[in-house]
């Protein structure tokens, strides 16, 4: 049984061919059969040489194939550089060489200019090694290098900001700063990786607890909570809601729901205006039955001007069984989502997720006072929101009140 040729023999064969030797002569120098040399060349180069009469070898696409176009931004491989070296030795044009490897001739021109040896020759092995050294630019993780950025992110997240909001705020800051100033931007995914992957970044290890769901690892989305009841059979359905509510063109349309505490024994009501994202929290210290919720809604929303309480959209929970009383007191119709469709009041769902930064799941929500709720609502209403072009809900609502006055 014959021993296989070492890898060095294959490399020597390729170098000989690149320097101008015929395949047969190179095979004789190495001491291998020409048939084996053909196989080695195909395995190393896998390409047809347009300046020869050789047929197209398998595994190479025509230059006009869409698959080639999709690959044109990839880095040059050792096979590409072998073809370039062979083409240079045989005097092929840049266009012919470029077509053989499925790249633009400007790529070939820059490659030869960058990696031409001192004697003027282009050698594939040397060019590939130099390109590899130049490409090795180990970039440190931003949240390792920039400790001051980590502290800013921690401060924002302690106030309940989401990683996406932080990323957008940094991008806006960089645009407003202008050229000549050193600003650092970071994507929301970079922040999530620092939170979820141990050892990535210099953020506090417990910072994931500041996320709305307090998760220390990614989780797939779960199913919605199936709820429904027949007490709203005669109530307005969401399909009857005016079109102006959907496009948010007219302010004064609200969405609401309850945030429940441990064991469902305590709750806080949440109302969010669809146009401005302004939040009102309902204090429900004792019970959160239909009468208690109705009383709290009438108390909190009754002070709003009529043009800012045009309608309310709610889920089909039993806590709004006294909806007729609310409609009469506020002179605003109440529309109910379809059964098992809380996503139809998505603005409120997203707001409740933000509020979970303060009202953690599994905690007793009855401990919060009316003053606590107003402080939390003010904090959220003064936070820039991406959906408002980084304006705050408080600014948007104040603008509406000023215009009405």
C-alpha positions in Angstrom: 0.0 0.0 0.0 1.5 3.3 -1.1 1.7 6.2 1.3 -0.3 9.4 0.4 1.6 12.4 -0.8 2.1 15.0 1.9 0.2 18.3 1.6 3.5 20.1 0.9 3.7 18.2 -2.4 0.4 19.5 -3.5 1.3 23.1 -2.6 4.6 22.7 -4.5 2.7 21.5 -7.6 0.3 24.5 -7.5 3.2 26.9 -7.1 5.0 25.4 -10.1 1.9 25.7 -12.3 1.4 29.3 -11.1 5.0 30.1 -12.1 4.3 28.9 -15.6 5.1 25.2 -15.7 2.8 22.9 -17.5 0.8 20.5 -15.5 2.7 17.5 -16.9 6.1 19.1 -16.2 5.0 20.0 -12.6 3.8 16.4 -12.1 7.2 15.1 -13.2 9.1 17.4 -10.8 6.9 16.3 -7.9 7.0 12.7 -8.9 3.2 12.2 -9.2 1.2 10.8 -12.1 -0.3 13.5 -14.4 -3.8 12.1 -13.6 -3.3 12.8 -9.9 -1.9 16.2 -10.7 -5.1 17.0 -12.5 -7.1 16.0 -9.5 -5.0 18.1 -7.2 -5.4 21.1 -9.4 -9.1 20.7 -9.5 -9.3 20.3 -5.8 -7.1 23.5 -5.2 -8.4 25.7 -8.0 -11.7 24.4 -9.1 -11.9 26.8 -12.1 -11.6 26.9 -15.8 -8.8 29.1 -17.2 -10.3 31.1 -20.1 -6.8 31.7 -21.7 -6.5 27.9 -22.3 -8.6 25.5 -24.2 -9.5 23.5 -21.1 -13.1 22.7 -20.6 -15.0 24.3 -17.7 -14.3 22.3 -14.6 -17.3 21.3 -12.4 -18.1 23.5 -9.5 -17.6 26.8 -11.3 -20.5 29.1 -12.3 -20.7 31.0 -15.5 -19.9 34.7 -15.1 -23.4 35.7 -16.0 -25.0 33.3 -13.5 -27.0 35.1 -10.8 -25.3 32.9 -8.2 -22.0 34.6 -9.1 -23.5 38.0 -8.6 -24.7 37.0 -5.2 -21.1 36.0 -4.3 -19.3 39.1 -5.6 -18.9 40.8 -2.2 -17.2 37.8 -0.6 -13.5 38.0 0.2 -11.1 36.5 -2.3 -10.2 32.9 -1.5 -6.9 31.0 -2.1 -8.6 29.5 -5.2 -9.3 32.9 -6.6 -5.8 34.1 -6.0 -4.4 30.9 -7.7 -6.4 31.8 -10.8 -5.2 35.4 -10.7 -1.6 34.3 -10.5 -2.0 31.9 -13.4 -3.7 34.5 -15.5 -1.0 37.0 -14.8 1.7 34.5 -15.8 -0.1 33.7 -19.1 -0.7 37.4 -19.9 -4.5 37.2 -19.6 -6.4 40.5 -19.4 -7.9 41.7 -16.2 -11.4 41.2 -17.7 -10.6 37.5 -18.5 -9.2 36.8 -15.1 -12.2 38.5 -13.4 -14.7 36.5 -15.5 -13.0 33.3 -14.5 -13.5 33.9 -10.8 -16.9 35.7 -11.1 -15.7 39.1 -9.9 -15.4 42.6 -11.3 -12.1 43.5 -13.0 -11.6 46.3 -10.5 -11.3 43.7 -7.7 -8.6 41.9 -9.6 -6.8 45.1 -10.4 -6.7 46.2 -6.7 -5.7 42.7 -5.6 -2.7 42.6 -8.0 -1.6 46.2 -7.0 -1.8 45.5 -3.3 0.0 42.1 -3.3 2.6 42.3 -6.1 5.9 41.1 -4.8 9.2 43.0 -5.0 10.2 41.5 -8.3 6.9 42.5 -9.8 5.3 39.0 -9.8 2.0 38.2 -8.2 2.1 35.0 -6.1 -1.1 33.4 -4.8 0.3 31.9 -1.6 2.1 35.1 -0.6 -0.9 37.3 -1.5 -3.2 35.2 0.5 -1.0 35.2 3.6 -0.6 39.0 3.4 -4.3 39.5 2.9 -5.0 37.4 5.9 -2.7 39.4 8.1 -4.2 42.7 7.0 -7.7 41.4 7.5 -7.0 40.3 11.1 -8.4 43.3 12.9 -9.7 41.9 16.2 -12.2 44.5 17.3 -13.0 44.5 21.0 -16.5 44.4 22.2 -17.8 48.0 22.6 -19.2 47.4 26.0 -15.8 46.2 27.2 -13.8 49.1 25.8 -16.1 52.0 26.7 -16.7 51.9 30.4 -18.4 55.3 30.4 -20.9 54.0 27.8 -21.7 51.1 30.1 -22.4 53.4 33.0 -24.8 55.5 30.8 -26.6 52.3 29.7 -27.0 51.2 33.3 -28.4 54.5 34.3 -31.0 54.5 31.6 -32.0 50.9 32.2 -32.4 51.7 35.9 -35.0 54.2 34.8 -36.8 51.6 32.8 -35.4 52.4 29.3 -35.4 49.5 26.9 -32.2 48.5 24.9 -33.9 49.6 21.7 -34.7 53.0 23.1 -31.2 53.4 24.4 -29.8 52.5 20.9 -32.0 55.1 19.2 -31.2 57.8 21.7 -27.5 57.2 21.2 -28.0 57.4 17.4 -29.9 60.6 17.7 -27.2 62.0 19.9 -24.5 61.1 17.4 -26.5 62.8 14.6 -27.0 66.0 16.6 -23.4 66.2 17.8 -22.1 66.5 14.3 -18.6 65.8 12.8 -15.5 66.3 14.8 -16.9 64.9 18.1 -16.2 61.4 19.4 -19.6 59.7 19.9 -20.2 56.0 20.5 -23.2 54.2 19.1 -24.3 50.7 20.0 -27.2 48.6 18.7 -29.9 47.2 20.9 -28.8 43.7 20.0 -25.3 44.4 21.4 -26.9 45.4 24.7 -29.0 42.3 24.7 -26.0 40.1 24.1 -24.2 41.8 26.9 -27.2 41.0 29.2 -27.8 37.4 28.0 -24.3 36.1 27.2 -22.1 35.7 30.2 -18.8 37.4 29.9 -19.9 39.8 27.1 -19.3 43.4 28.1 -18.9 45.3 31.4 -22.6 45.8 32.3 -23.8 44.8 35.7 -24.6 41.1 36.0 -28.0 41.8 37.5 -29.0 44.4 34.9 -31.3 42.0 33.1 -33.7 42.5 36.0 -34.3 46.0 34.7 -35.9 44.6 31.6 -39.7 44.5 31.5 -39.8 40.7 31.7 -36.8 40.3 34.0 -35.4 37.4 32.0 -31.8 36.4 32.2 -32.0 34.4 28.9 -33.9 34.7 25.6 -37.2 32.9 25.4 -39.6 32.2 22.5 -42.9 34.0 22.6 -45.6 32.1 24.3 -49.3 31.8 23.6 -51.8 34.4 24.6 -54.0 34.0 27.6 -57.4 32.7 26.4 -60.1 34.6 28.0 -63.6 35.6 27.1 -67.1 36.1 28.4 -70.6 36.7 27.2 -71.4 39.7 29.3 -70.3 42.0 26.5 -72.6 40.5 23.9 -74.5 43.8 23.5 -71.5 46.0 23.9 -69.7 47.8 21.0 -67.3 45.5 19.2 -63.9 46.7 18.0 -65.0 46.2 14.4 -67.5 49.0 15.0 -64.8 51.5 16.0 -64.3 54.5 13.7 -61.5 54.4 11.2 -59.9 57.5 12.8 -59.0 55.4 15.8 -56.9 53.0 13.8 -54.8 55.6 12.0 -54.2 57.6 15.2 -54.9 60.8 13.2 -57.4 62.1 15.9 -56.3 62.2 19.5 -58.6 61.2 22.4 -58.9 57.5 21.8 -57.7 55.3 24.7 -56.8 51.7 25.4 -56.9 50.1 28.8 -56.4 47.0 30.9 -55.3 45.8 34.3 -51.9 44.8 35.5 -52.3 42.0 38.1 -50.2 41.3 41.1 -49.3 38.1 42.9 -52.1 35.6 42.6 -54.4 38.1 40.9 -55.2 39.6 44.4 -54.1 43.1 43.6 -54.2 45.2 40.4 -53.4 48.6 38.8 -55.5 50.0 36.0 -53.6 51.3 32.9 -54.9 53.7 30.3 -52.9 54.9 27.3 -53.8 57.4 24.6 -53.2 56.0 21.2 -52.0 59.2 19.5 -49.6 60.6 22.2 -49.0 57.3 24.2 -49.8 59.3 27.3 -50.4 57.0 30.3 -52.9 57.2 33.2 -52.7 54.8 36.1 -55.7 53.8 38.1 -55.3 53.3 41.8 -57.1 50.2 43.0 -55.8 49.6 46.5 -58.6 47.3 47.8 -60.5 45.4 45.1 -60.4 45.5 41.4 -64.0 44.4 40.6 -66.2 46.1 38.1 -67.5 48.8 40.4 -64.0 49.8 41.7 -62.6 50.0 38.2 -65.5 52.1 37.0 -65.1 54.5 39.9 -61.4 54.9 39.3 -61.8 55.4 35.5 -64.5 58.1 36.0 -62.4 59.8 38.6 -59.1 59.9 36.5 -60.6 60.6 33.1 -63.4 62.9 34.1 -60.9 65.8 34.3 -59.9 65.5 30.7 -61.4 67.8 28.1 -64.1 66.2 25.9 -62.0 66.2 22.8 -59.4 64.0 24.6 -61.9 61.3 25.7 -63.5 60.2 22.5 -63.4 56.4 23.0 -61.9 53.6 25.1 -60.9 50.2 23.9 -60.7 47.4 26.5 -60.1 43.6 26.7 -63.0 41.3 27.6 -62.2 41.0 31.3 -65.0 41.0 33.8 -63.5 44.1 35.5 -65.3 46.3 33.0 -68.7 44.8 33.5 -70.0 48.2 34.5 -69.1 49.7 31.1 -72.5 51.2 30.6 -72.0 53.4 33.7 -68.6 54.5 32.4 -69.9 55.4 29.0 -72.6 57.6 30.4 -70.3 59.4 32.9 -67.5 60.0 30.4 -69.7 60.4 27.4 -67.3 58.2 25.5 -68.2 54.8 23.8 -66.3 51.7 25.0 -65.2 49.1 22.4 -64.3 45.6 23.3 -61.7 43.4 21.6 -62.7 40.1 20.0 -62.5 37.0 22.3 -58.9 35.9 22.8 -57.5 38.9 20.9 -55.6 41.2 23.3 -53.3 42.1 20.5 -56.1 44.3 19.1 -55.2 46.9 21.8 -51.5 46.6 21.2 -50.6 50.1 22.3 -51.8 49.2 25.8 -50.1 45.8 25.8 -46.8 47.4 24.9 -47.2 50.1 27.6 -48.0 47.4 30.2 -44.8 45.7 29.3 -42.9 49.0 30.0 -44.7 49.4 33.3 -43.6 46.0 34.4 -40.2 47.6 35.1 -41.9 49.0 38.3 -44.7 46.6 38.8 -42.9 43.3 38.7 -44.9 40.0 38.3 -45.6 38.2 41.5 -45.5 41.2 43.7 -48.2 42.9 45.8 -49.4 45.9 43.9 -51.7 47.1 46.7 -48.6 48.6 48.4 -48.4 51.4 45.8 -50.1 54.7 46.8 -51.8 57.1 44.5 -48.8 59.4 44.7 -46.5 56.4 43.8 -48.6 55.8 40.7 -48.5 59.4 39.6 -44.7 59.5 40.0 -44.3 56.4 37.9 -46.8 57.7 35.2 -44.9 61.0 35.1 -41.6 59.2 34.7 -42.9 57.1 31.8 -44.7 60.1 30.2 -41.4 62.1 30.2 -39.5 59.3 28.5 -38.7 59.8 24.8 -40.6 57.3 22.7 -39.4 55.9 19.3 -42.9 55.9 17.9 -43.1 59.7 18.6 -39.7 60.4 16.9 -38.1 60.5 20.3 -40.5 63.1 21.7 -42.2 62.5 25.0 -45.9 61.7 25.6 -46.1 64.7 28.0 -44.9 67.1 25.3 -47.4 65.7 22.7 -50.3 65.9 25.1 -49.4 69.4 26.3 -49.3 70.5 22.7 -52.8 69.2 22.1 -54.0 71.0 25.2 -52.3 74.2 24.2 -53.8 74.1 20.7 -57.3 73.5 22.1 -56.9 76.5 24.4 
